[in-house]
Amino acid sequence: LLAAGTSWRGGHPRPTQERTGAERTETAARTALGPVRHESERTTGAGFTQADALRELAEALKEYE
């Protein structure tokens, strides 16, 4: 989802107040997944449409119901 949001920005940088959190999230994801899987997931996410992102969020929410 982070990659989707980055892609939707169309090359525009995140506002400063969002940038630090996004960088921390990116680092945590890379550490948890390892570099190869992280890159694979990032590539997949970068191609997400808004519908894809909403579907991912809905699936994640099911785990907490």
PyMOL Python script that loads the backbone (N, CA, C, O; Angstrom):
from pymol import cmd

cmd.read_pdbstr("""\
ATOM      1  N   LEU A   1       0.821  -1.198   0.000  1.00  0.00           N
ATOM      2  CA  LEU A   1       0.000   0.000   0.000  1.00  0.00           C
ATOM      3  C   LEU A   1       0.861   1.257   0.000  1.00  0.00           C
ATOM      4  O   LEU A   1       0.499   2.271  -0.597  1.00  0.00           O
ATOM      5  N   LEU A   2       2.002   1.179   0.675  1.00  0.00           N
ATOM      6  CA  LEU A   2       2.905   2.332   0.672  1.00  0.00           C
ATOM      7  C   LEU A   2       3.385   2.619  -0.753  1.00  0.00           C
ATOM      8  O   LEU A   2       3.456   3.775  -1.169  1.00  0.00           O
ATOM      9  N   ALA A   3       3.709   1.570  -1.487  1.00  0.00           N
ATOM     10  CA  ALA A   3       4.154   1.748  -2.874  1.00  0.00           C
ATOM     11  C   ALA A   3       3.032   2.306  -3.746  1.00  0.00           C
ATOM     12  O   ALA A   3       3.281   3.116  -4.639  1.00  0.00           O
ATOM     13  N   ALA A   4       1.801   1.874  -3.488  1.00  0.00           N
ATOM     14  CA  ALA A   4       0.664   2.409  -4.246  1.00  0.00           C
ATOM     15  C   ALA A   4       0.542   3.906  -4.007  1.00  0.00           C
ATOM     16  O   ALA A   4       0.401   4.683  -4.952  1.00  0.00           O
ATOM     17  N   GLY A   5       0.595   4.305  -2.753  1.00  0.00           N
ATOM     18  CA  GLY A   5       0.505   5.729  -2.425  1.00  0.00           C
ATOM     19  C   GLY A   5       1.621   6.535  -3.056  1.00  0.00           C
ATOM     20  O   GLY A   5       1.406   7.648  -3.537  1.00  0.00           O
ATOM     21  N   THR A   6       2.814   5.966  -3.049  1.00  0.00           N
ATOM     22  CA  THR A   6       3.954   6.649  -3.666  1.00  0.00           C
ATOM     23  C   THR A   6       3.721   6.801  -5.166  1.00  0.00           C
ATOM     24  O   THR A   6       3.979   7.859  -5.740  1.00  0.00           O
ATOM     25  N   SER A   7       3.235   5.746  -5.787  1.00  0.00           N
ATOM     26  CA  SER A   7       2.969   5.781  -7.225  1.00  0.00           C
ATOM     27  C   SER A   7       1.897   6.811  -7.573  1.00  0.00           C
ATOM     28  O   SER A   7       2.023   7.542  -8.556  1.00  0.00           O
ATOM     29  N   TRP A   8       0.855   6.863  -6.771  1.00  0.00           N
ATOM     30  CA  TRP A   8      -0.238   7.803  -7.034  1.00  0.00           C
ATOM     31  C   TRP A   8       0.196   9.256  -6.884  1.00  0.00           C
ATOM     32  O   TRP A   8      -0.469  10.155  -7.399  1.00  0.00           O
ATOM     33  N   ARG A   9       1.281   9.493  -6.200  1.00  0.00           N
ATOM     34  CA  ARG A   9       1.769  10.867  -6.026  1.00  0.00           C
ATOM     35  C   ARG A   9       2.323  11.422  -7.343  1.00  0.00           C
ATOM     36  O   ARG A   9       2.532  12.628  -7.468  1.00  0.00           O
ATOM     37  N   GLY A  10       2.558  10.551  -8.317  1.00  0.00           N
ATOM     38  CA  GLY A  10       3.006  10.999  -9.629  1.00  0.00           C
ATOM     39  C   GLY A  10       4.347  11.714  -9.620  1.00  0.00           C
ATOM     40  O   GLY A  10       4.563  12.654 -10.386  1.00  0.00           O
ATOM     41  N   GLY A  11       5.248  11.269  -8.751  1.00  0.00           N
ATOM     42  CA  GLY A  11       6.569  11.876  -8.690  1.00  0.00           C
ATOM     43  C   GLY A  11       6.678  13.044  -7.732  1.00  0.00           C
ATOM     44  O   GLY A  11       7.773  13.557  -7.500  1.00  0.00           O
ATOM     45  N   HIS A  12       5.559  13.472  -7.174  1.00  0.00           N
ATOM     46  CA  HIS A  12       5.586  14.570  -6.207  1.00  0.00           C
ATOM     47  C   HIS A  12       6.001  14.034  -4.840  1.00  0.00           C
ATOM     48  O   HIS A  12       5.519  12.982  -4.422  1.00  0.00           O
ATOM     49  N   PRO A  13       6.872  14.727  -4.148  1.00  0.00           N
ATOM     50  CA  PRO A  13       7.318  14.241  -2.835  1.00  0.00           C
ATOM     51  C   PRO A  13       6.203  14.327  -1.797  1.00  0.00           C
ATOM     52  O   PRO A  13       5.281  15.135  -1.904  1.00  0.00           O
ATOM     53  N   ARG A  14       6.322  13.473  -0.802  1.00  0.00           N
ATOM     54  CA  ARG A  14       5.385  13.549   0.328  1.00  0.00           C
ATOM     55  C   ARG A  14       5.660  14.818   1.112  1.00  0.00           C
ATOM     56  O   ARG A  14       6.790  15.305   1.136  1.00  0.00           O
ATOM     57  N   PRO A  15       4.636  15.355   1.750  1.00  0.00           N
ATOM     58  CA  PRO A  15       4.868  16.479   2.660  1.00  0.00           C
ATOM     59  C   PRO A  15       5.819  16.039   3.778  1.00  0.00           C
ATOM     60  O   PRO A  15       5.847  14.866   4.150  1.00  0.00           O
ATOM     61  N   THR A  16       6.575  16.963   4.295  1.00  0.00           N
ATOM     62  CA  THR A  16       7.579  16.665   5.314  1.00  0.00           C
ATOM     63  C   THR A  16       6.997  15.873   6.471  1.00  0.00           C
ATOM     64  O   THR A  16       7.615  14.911   6.929  1.00  0.00           O
ATOM     65  N   GLN A  17       5.823  16.256   6.953  1.00  0.00           N
ATOM     66  CA  GLN A  17       5.243  15.585   8.111  1.00  0.00           C
ATOM     67  C   GLN A  17       4.871  14.130   7.817  1.00  0.00           C
ATOM     68  O   GLN A  17       4.756  13.338   8.752  1.00  0.00           O
ATOM     69  N   GLU A  18       4.683  13.758   6.568  1.00  0.00           N
ATOM     70  CA  GLU A  18       4.384  12.374   6.191  1.00  0.00           C
ATOM     71  C   GLU A  18       5.642  11.591   5.841  1.00  0.00           C
ATOM     72  O   GLU A  18       5.675  10.369   5.982  1.00  0.00           O
ATOM     73  N   ARG A  19       6.658  12.280   5.393  1.00  0.00           N
ATOM     74  CA  ARG A  19       7.857  11.633   4.870  1.00  0.00           C
ATOM     75  C   ARG A  19       8.550  10.754   5.904  1.00  0.00           C
ATOM     76  O   ARG A  19       8.941   9.628   5.594  1.00  0.00           O
ATOM     77  N   THR A  20       8.706  11.251   7.122  1.00  0.00           N
ATOM     78  CA  THR A  20       9.415  10.491   8.150  1.00  0.00           C
ATOM     79  C   THR A  20       8.697   9.180   8.449  1.00  0.00           C
ATOM     80  O   THR A  20       9.334   8.130   8.537  1.00  0.00           O
ATOM     81  N   GLY A  21       7.388   9.234   8.604  1.00  0.00           N
ATOM     82  CA  GLY A  21       6.621   8.017   8.864  1.00  0.00           C
ATOM     83  C   GLY A  21       6.698   7.031   7.717  1.00  0.00           C
ATOM     84  O   GLY A  21       6.814   5.825   7.937  1.00  0.00           O
ATOM     85  N   ALA A  22       6.635   7.534   6.497  1.00  0.00           N
ATOM     86  CA  ALA A  22       6.723   6.666   5.321  1.00  0.00           C
ATOM     87  C   ALA A  22       8.097   6.008   5.240  1.00  0.00           C
ATOM     88  O   ALA A  22       8.201   4.825   4.914  1.00  0.00           O
ATOM     89  N   GLU A  23       9.140   6.760   5.530  1.00  0.00           N
ATOM     90  CA  GLU A  23      10.494   6.198   5.505  1.00  0.00           C
ATOM     91  C   GLU A  23      10.660   5.122   6.572  1.00  0.00           C
ATOM     92  O   GLU A  23      11.283   4.091   6.320  1.00  0.00           O
ATOM     93  N   ARG A  24      10.110   5.355   7.758  1.00  0.00           N
ATOM     94  CA  ARG A  24      10.176   4.349   8.829  1.00  0.00           C
ATOM     95  C   ARG A  24       9.421   3.084   8.426  1.00  0.00           C
ATOM     96  O   ARG A  24       9.888   1.969   8.656  1.00  0.00           O
ATOM     97  N   THR A  25       8.263   3.271   7.830  1.00  0.00           N
ATOM     98  CA  THR A  25       7.460   2.130   7.395  1.00  0.00           C
ATOM     99  C   THR A  25       8.196   1.339   6.328  1.00  0.00           C
ATOM    100  O   THR A  25       8.210   0.108   6.362  1.00  0.00           O
ATOM    101  N   GLU A  26       8.801   2.034   5.388  1.00  0.00           N
ATOM    102  CA  GLU A  26       9.570   1.383   4.316  1.00  0.00           C
ATOM    103  C   GLU A  26      10.725   0.573   4.897  1.00  0.00           C
ATOM    104  O   GLU A  26      10.955  -0.563   4.482  1.00  0.00           O
ATOM    105  N   THR A  27      11.441   1.142   5.840  1.00  0.00           N
ATOM    106  CA  THR A  27      12.563   0.448   6.473  1.00  0.00           C
ATOM    107  C   THR A  27      12.087  -0.783   7.230  1.00  0.00           C
ATOM    108  O   THR A  27      12.702  -1.846   7.139  1.00  0.00           O
ATOM    109  N   ALA A  28      10.997  -0.646   7.975  1.00  0.00           N
ATOM    110  CA  ALA A  28      10.453  -1.781   8.732  1.00  0.00           C
ATOM    111  C   ALA A  28      10.005  -2.897   7.790  1.00  0.00           C
ATOM    112  O   ALA A  28      10.241  -4.073   8.065  1.00  0.00           O
ATOM    113  N   ALA A  29       9.367  -2.536   6.693  1.00  0.00           N
ATOM    114  CA  ALA A  29       8.917  -3.543   5.726  1.00  0.00           C
ATOM    115  C   ALA A  29      10.106  -4.259   5.100  1.00  0.00           C
ATOM    116  O   ALA A  29      10.086  -5.483   4.963  1.00  0.00           O
ATOM    117  N   ARG A  30      11.131  -3.523   4.721  1.00  0.00           N
ATOM    118  CA  ARG A  30      12.326  -4.120   4.118  1.00  0.00           C
ATOM    119  C   ARG A  30      12.998  -5.077   5.101  1.00  0.00           C
ATOM    120  O   ARG A  30      13.444  -6.159   4.719  1.00  0.00           O
ATOM    121  N   THR A  31      13.067  -4.673   6.362  1.00  0.00           N
ATOM    122  CA  THR A  31      13.682  -5.513   7.390  1.00  0.00           C
ATOM    123  C   THR A  31      12.866  -6.782   7.609  1.00  0.00           C
ATOM    124  O   THR A  31      13.427  -7.875   7.693  1.00  0.00           O
ATOM    125  N   ALA A  32      11.551  -6.644   7.701  1.00  0.00           N
ATOM    126  CA  ALA A  32      10.682  -7.792   7.971  1.00  0.00           C
ATOM    127  C   ALA A  32      10.618  -8.766   6.793  1.00  0.00           C
ATOM    128  O   ALA A  32      10.601  -9.981   6.991  1.00  0.00           O
ATOM    129  N   LEU A  33      10.584  -8.240   5.584  1.00  0.00           N
ATOM    130  CA  LEU A  33      10.401  -9.081   4.406  1.00  0.00           C
ATOM    131  C   LEU A  33      11.701  -9.549   3.775  1.00  0.00           C
ATOM    132  O   LEU A  33      11.723 -10.562   3.076  1.00  0.00           O
ATOM    133  N   GLY A  34      12.772  -8.829   4.015  1.00  0.00           N
ATOM    134  CA  GLY A  34      14.018  -9.090   3.303  1.00  0.00           C
ATOM    135  C   GLY A  34      13.998  -8.325   1.993  1.00  0.00           C
ATOM    136  O   GLY A  34      12.930  -7.988   1.482  1.00  0.00           O
ATOM    137  N   PRO A  35      15.172  -8.049   1.450  1.00  0.00           N
ATOM    138  CA  PRO A  35      15.232  -7.172   0.276  1.00  0.00           C
ATOM    139  C   PRO A  35      14.541  -7.714  -0.976  1.00  0.00           C
ATOM    140  O   PRO A  35      13.936  -6.943  -1.721  1.00  0.00           O
ATOM    141  N   VAL A  36      14.619  -9.015  -1.219  1.00  0.00           N
ATOM    142  CA  VAL A  36      14.037  -9.567  -2.451  1.00  0.00           C
ATOM    143  C   VAL A  36      12.509  -9.528  -2.396  1.00  0.00           C
ATOM    144  O   VAL A  36      11.863  -9.055  -3.331  1.00  0.00           O
ATOM    145  N   ARG A  37      11.938 -10.024  -1.303  1.00  0.00           N
ATOM    146  CA  ARG A  37      10.470 -10.011  -1.200  1.00  0.00           C
ATOM    147  C   ARG A  37       9.947  -8.585  -1.097  1.00  0.00           C
ATOM    148  O   ARG A  37       8.904  -8.257  -1.664  1.00  0.00           O
ATOM    149  N   HIS A  38      10.677  -7.734  -0.369  1.00  0.00           N
ATOM    150  CA  HIS A  38      10.254  -6.337  -0.258  1.00  0.00           C
ATOM    151  C   HIS A  38      10.147  -5.706  -1.640  1.00  0.00           C
ATOM    152  O   HIS A  38       9.161  -5.036  -1.946  1.00  0.00           O
ATOM    153  N   GLU A  39      11.152  -5.917  -2.467  1.00  0.00           N
ATOM    154  CA  GLU A  39      11.134  -5.335  -3.814  1.00  0.00           C
ATOM    155  C   GLU A  39       9.986  -5.904  -4.638  1.00  0.00           C
ATOM    156  O   GLU A  39       9.341  -5.174  -5.391  1.00  0.00           O
ATOM    157  N   SER A  40       9.728  -7.199  -4.500  1.00  0.00           N
ATOM    158  CA  SER A  40       8.619  -7.826  -5.215  1.00  0.00           C
ATOM    159  C   SER A  40       7.280  -7.227  -4.781  1.00  0.00           C
ATOM    160  O   SER A  40       6.444  -6.891  -5.620  1.00  0.00           O
ATOM    161  N   GLU A  41       7.084  -7.096  -3.482  1.00  0.00           N
ATOM    162  CA  GLU A  41       5.838  -6.520  -2.961  1.00  0.00           C
ATOM    163  C   GLU A  41       5.705  -5.047  -3.345  1.00  0.00           C
ATOM    164  O   GLU A  41       4.609  -4.576  -3.651  1.00  0.00           O
ATOM    165  N   ARG A  42       6.827  -4.324  -3.329  1.00  0.00           N
ATOM    166  CA  ARG A  42       6.805  -2.909  -3.696  1.00  0.00           C
ATOM    167  C   ARG A  42       6.415  -2.749  -5.168  1.00  0.00           C
ATOM    168  O   ARG A  42       5.629  -1.869  -5.520  1.00  0.00           O
ATOM    169  N   THR A  43       6.968  -3.599  -6.009  1.00  0.00           N
ATOM    170  CA  THR A  43       6.642  -3.554  -7.433  1.00  0.00           C
ATOM    171  C   THR A  43       5.162  -3.854  -7.662  1.00  0.00           C
ATOM    172  O   THR A  43       4.501  -3.181  -8.454  1.00  0.00           O
ATOM    173  N   THR A  44       4.649  -4.862  -6.970  1.00  0.00           N
ATOM    174  CA  THR A  44       3.227  -5.191  -7.074  1.00  0.00           C
ATOM    175  C   THR A  44       2.371  -4.016  -6.615  1.00  0.00           C
ATOM    176  O   THR A  44       1.440  -3.612  -7.311  1.00  0.00           O
ATOM    177  N   GLY A  45       2.682  -3.476  -5.462  1.00  0.00           N
ATOM    178  CA  GLY A  45       1.900  -2.375  -4.898  1.00  0.00           C
ATOM    179  C   GLY A  45       1.925  -1.125  -5.753  1.00  0.00           C
ATOM    180  O   GLY A  45       0.939  -0.390  -5.812  1.00  0.00           O
ATOM    181  N   ALA A  46       3.038  -0.881  -6.411  1.00  0.00           N
ATOM    182  CA  ALA A  46       3.149   0.317  -7.246  1.00  0.00           C
ATOM    183  C   ALA A  46       2.155   0.292  -8.404  1.00  0.00           C
ATOM    184  O   ALA A  46       1.799   1.339  -8.945  1.00  0.00           O
ATOM    185  N   GLY A  47       1.712  -0.895  -8.780  1.00  0.00           N
ATOM    186  CA  GLY A  47       0.746  -1.016  -9.866  1.00  0.00           C
ATOM    187  C   GLY A  47      -0.703  -1.056  -9.411  1.00  0.00           C
ATOM    188  O   GLY A  47      -1.606  -1.186 -10.237  1.00  0.00           O
ATOM    189  N   PHE A  48      -0.938  -0.945  -8.109  1.00  0.00           N
ATOM    190  CA  PHE A  48      -2.299  -1.021  -7.576  1.00  0.00           C
ATOM    191  C   PHE A  48      -3.159   0.148  -8.038  1.00  0.00           C
ATOM    192  O   PHE A  48      -2.704   1.287  -8.141  1.00  0.00           O
ATOM    193  N   THR A  49      -4.405  -0.174  -8.309  1.00  0.00           N
ATOM    194  CA  THR A  49      -5.430   0.851  -8.489  1.00  0.00           C
ATOM    195  C   THR A  49      -6.017   1.143  -7.107  1.00  0.00           C
ATOM    196  O   THR A  49      -5.682   0.472  -6.131  1.00  0.00           O
ATOM    197  N   GLN A  50      -6.879   2.132  -7.032  1.00  0.00           N
ATOM    198  CA  GLN A  50      -7.538   2.400  -5.753  1.00  0.00           C
ATOM    199  C   GLN A  50      -8.399   1.211  -5.337  1.00  0.00           C
ATOM    200  O   GLN A  50      -8.484   0.893  -4.151  1.00  0.00           O
ATOM    201  N   ALA A  51      -9.031   0.560  -6.294  1.00  0.00           N
ATOM    202  CA  ALA A  51      -9.847  -0.620  -5.986  1.00  0.00           C
ATOM    203  C   ALA A  51      -8.983  -1.743  -5.416  1.00  0.00           C
ATOM    204  O   ALA A  51      -9.395  -2.438  -4.487  1.00  0.00           O
ATOM    205  N   ASP A  52      -7.787  -1.918  -5.973  1.00  0.00           N
ATOM    206  CA  ASP A  52      -6.863  -2.929  -5.446  1.00  0.00           C
ATOM    207  C   ASP A  52      -6.494  -2.625  -3.996  1.00  0.00           C
ATOM    208  O   ASP A  52      -6.479  -3.521  -3.152  1.00  0.00           O
ATOM    209  N   ALA A  53      -6.200  -1.377  -3.717  1.00  0.00           N
ATOM    210  CA  ALA A  53      -5.817  -0.978  -2.361  1.00  0.00           C
ATOM    211  C   ALA A  53      -6.970  -1.199  -1.388  1.00  0.00           C
ATOM    212  O   ALA A  53      -6.761  -1.684  -0.276  1.00  0.00           O
ATOM    213  N   LEU A  54      -8.175  -0.849  -1.798  1.00  0.00           N
ATOM    214  CA  LEU A  54      -9.338  -1.065  -0.931  1.00  0.00           C
ATOM    215  C   LEU A  54      -9.572  -2.550  -0.677  1.00  0.00           C
ATOM    216  O   LEU A  54      -9.955  -2.941   0.426  1.00  0.00           O
ATOM    217  N   ARG A  55      -9.347  -3.366  -1.685  1.00  0.00           N
ATOM    218  CA  ARG A  55      -9.495  -4.815  -1.531  1.00  0.00           C
ATOM    219  C   ARG A  55      -8.463  -5.354  -0.539  1.00  0.00           C
ATOM    220  O   ARG A  55      -8.793  -6.183   0.310  1.00  0.00           O
ATOM    221  N   GLU A  56      -7.229  -4.893  -0.641  1.00  0.00           N
ATOM    222  CA  GLU A  56      -6.181  -5.306   0.306  1.00  0.00           C
ATOM    223  C   GLU A  56      -6.545  -4.905   1.731  1.00  0.00           C
ATOM    224  O   GLU A  56      -6.378  -5.692   2.663  1.00  0.00           O
ATOM    225  N   LEU A  57      -7.039  -3.691   1.896  1.00  0.00           N
ATOM    226  CA  LEU A  57      -7.432  -3.228   3.231  1.00  0.00           C
ATOM    227  C   LEU A  57      -8.592  -4.048   3.780  1.00  0.00           C
ATOM    228  O   LEU A  57      -8.600  -4.395   4.961  1.00  0.00           O
ATOM    229  N   ALA A  58      -9.565  -4.358   2.940  1.00  0.00           N
ATOM    230  CA  ALA A  58     -10.709  -5.164   3.381  1.00  0.00           C
ATOM    231  C   ALA A  58     -10.256  -6.552   3.821  1.00  0.00           C
ATOM    232  O   ALA A  58     -10.742  -7.077   4.823  1.00  0.00           O
ATOM    233  N   GLU A  59      -9.335  -7.142   3.080  1.00  0.00           N
ATOM    234  CA  GLU A  59      -8.802  -8.454   3.451  1.00  0.00           C
ATOM    235  C   GLU A  59      -8.057  -8.388   4.784  1.00  0.00           C
ATOM    236  O   GLU A  59      -8.195  -9.279   5.623  1.00  0.00           O
ATOM    237  N   ALA A  60      -7.281  -7.345   4.970  1.00  0.00           N
ATOM    238  CA  ALA A  60      -6.536  -7.192   6.225  1.00  0.00           C
ATOM    239  C   ALA A  60      -7.487  -7.019   7.405  1.00  0.00           C
ATOM    240  O   ALA A  60      -7.231  -7.545   8.488  1.00  0.00           O
ATOM    241  N   LEU A  61      -8.572  -6.294   7.206  1.00  0.00           N
ATOM    242  CA  LEU A  61      -9.543  -6.081   8.281  1.00  0.00           C
ATOM    243  C   LEU A  61     -10.229  -7.377   8.698  1.00  0.00           C
ATOM    244  O   LEU A  61     -10.583  -7.542   9.865  1.00  0.00           O
ATOM    245  N   LYS A  62     -10.418  -8.291   7.759  1.00  0.00           N
ATOM    246  CA  LYS A  62     -11.054  -9.572   8.078  1.00  0.00           C
ATOM    247  C   LYS A  62     -10.273 -10.333   9.147  1.00  0.00           C
ATOM    248  O   LYS A  62     -10.853 -11.092   9.923  1.00  0.00           O
ATOM    249  N   GLU A  63      -8.965 -10.130   9.184  1.00  0.00           N
ATOM    250  CA  GLU A  63      -8.134 -10.818  10.171  1.00  0.00           C
ATOM    251  C   GLU A  63      -8.422 -10.340  11.588  1.00  0.00           C
ATOM    252  O   GLU A  63      -8.086 -11.032  12.549  1.00  0.00           O
ATOM    253  N   TYR A  64      -9.033  -9.180  11.733  1.00  0.00           N
ATOM    254  CA  TYR A  64      -9.271  -8.601  13.054  1.00  0.00           C
ATOM    255  C   TYR A  64     -10.732  -8.663  13.473  1.00  0.00           C
ATOM    256  O   TYR A  64     -11.096  -8.124  14.518  1.00  0.00           O
ATOM    257  N   GLU A  65     -11.566  -9.303  12.684  1.00  0.00           N
ATOM    258  CA  GLU A  65     -12.988  -9.408  13.032  1.00  0.00           C
ATOM    259  C   GLU A  65     -13.228 -10.570  13.956  1.00  0.00           C
ATOM    260  O   GLU A  65     -14.365 -10.816  14.357  1.00  0.00           O
TER     261      GLU A  65
END
""", "prot")
cmd.dss("prot")
cmd.show_as("cartoon", "prot")
cmd.util.cbc("prot")
cmd.orient("prot")
